[in-house]
Amino acid sequence: MSDNVSDFDRMHSRRHDREVQLLGFDILEFDGVDLRPEPLDRRRRALEKLLGRSEKGIQLVELIEGSGEVVFAHACELGLEGIVSKRRDAPYRHGRSRDWLKVKNRAHPAMSRDWEERWR
C-alpha cells in the first residue's frame, strides 16, 4: 500500500512482501460449514467473526453501498485497479455471473499490454 491505496503492481513484484496485507471480502467455509449456499450478508458476518480474532495484517474490506458507476468513478480517481460488485442476497457461485462483477480501470498500469513483461 502506498498512502493507504492498494498497489497491485508493487505487491505482485514480491519486492515489498513485508508491506503486504491480506484483505478479506468473502468467505466460503467457516468452522467446517460450507457457506457457499448462504447469501453474501451471512458470509460477511462469518468473516467478521473470524477476522475479529485474527492477527495484525489481516483486515476486512469495507462494503460500499451505492451506485456502481459512482463507486467505480471514485476508485479510478484514487488510482485503484477496479472494483468488485456482489449482490448481498446471492449465494456464492463459481465462475462468472451477473451476481458478481469485476470492473477494471483501463487506465491502471496493471491493464497495460506489457504488464506481464515487467514482472518476469
FENKA-V404285 format. One record per backbone hydrogen bond with DSSP energy under -1.0 kcal/mol. CO is the residue of the C=O (numbers start at 1). NH is the residue of the N-H. Records with the same first field share a line. If there is no record, write none. Layout:
CO = NH, NH
This chain:
2 = 5
5 = 2
7 = 11
8 = 12
9 = 13
11 = 14
16 = 19
17 = 20
22 = 59
24 = 61
28 = 35
30 = 33
33 = 30
35 = 38
36 = 92
39 = 43
40 = 44
41 = 45
42 = 46
43 = 47
44 = 48
45 = 49
46 = 50
47 = 51
48 = 52
50 = 53
51 = 54
55 = 58
57 = 22
59 = 24
67 = 71
68 = 72
69 = 73
70 = 74
71 = 75
72 = 76
73 = 77
74 = 78
75 = 80
76 = 79
81 = 105
83 = 103
85 = 101
87 = 90
88 = 41
99 = 87
101 = 85
103 = 83
105 = 108
108 = 111
109 = 112
112 = 115
114 = 118
